Amino acid sequence: MLAKKTSKNQLTLPKNIVKAFPDVEYFDVTVDKNRILLVPVKITRADAALESIRDKMEKLAITEADVKEAVTWARKRKSVSG
């Protein structure tokens, strides 16, 4: 199938391709060995993602003090090796 590049450098995708991704609005676009790759991306609101992380932390019983300790540990290791 062919996709046409418009005068505004936009690609028009064939209907059959678009039908294969009915709920996709965004694609990650990369170039790999002279090929254009389109990968479907699901955009999530930042606050929804944060809420999910907070829920997981609560289930794992990770506290704010645990996070602070982990950050301190990570920063100490970086300064020692750098």
SULRAGI-V460257 format. One record per residue. RES is the residue in three letters. OMEGA is omega in degrees with one decimal (999 if undefined). Layout:
((RES/OMEGA) (RES/OMEGA))
This chain:
((MET/179.2) (LEU/171.9) (ALA/-176.3) (LYS/174.5) (LYS/-178.4) (THR/179.0) (SER/178.4) (LYS/179.1) (ASN/175.2) (GLN/178.1) (LEU/173.6) (THR/-178.0) (LEU/177.4) (PRO/-177.8) (LYS/-178.5) (ASN/178.4) (ILE/-178.9) (VAL/179.4) (LYS/179.4) (ALA/-179.5) (PHE/-171.3) (PRO/-176.4) (ASP/-177.0) (VAL/178.7) (GLU/-176.8) (TYR/175.5) (PHE/170.6) (ASP/-175.5) (VAL/177.2) (THR/175.7) (VAL/179.9) (ASP/179.2) (LYS/177.1) (ASN/176.0) (ARG/174.3) (ILE/179.4) (LEU/175.7) (LEU/179.2) (VAL/-179.6) (PRO/-180.0) (VAL/174.6) (LYS/-179.9) (ILE/179.5) (THR/176.8) (ARG/-178.1) (ALA/-178.4) (ASP/177.1) (ALA/178.7) (ALA/178.8) (LEU/179.2) (GLU/177.6) (SER/178.5) (ILE/179.4) (ARG/178.4) (ASP/-179.8) (LYS/178.6) (MET/179.0) (GLU/178.7) (LYS/179.7) (LEU/-179.9) (ALA/176.4) (ILE/-177.3) (THR/176.7) (GLU/178.2) (ALA/177.0) (ASP/-179.5) (VAL/179.2) (LYS/179.0) (GLU/180.0) (ALA/178.9) (VAL/178.1) (THR/178.2) (TRP/-178.7) (ALA/179.1) (ARG/179.3) (LYS/-179.8) (ARG/-178.9) (LYS/-178.0) (SER/179.4) (VAL/-177.2) (SER/-176.0) (GLY/999))
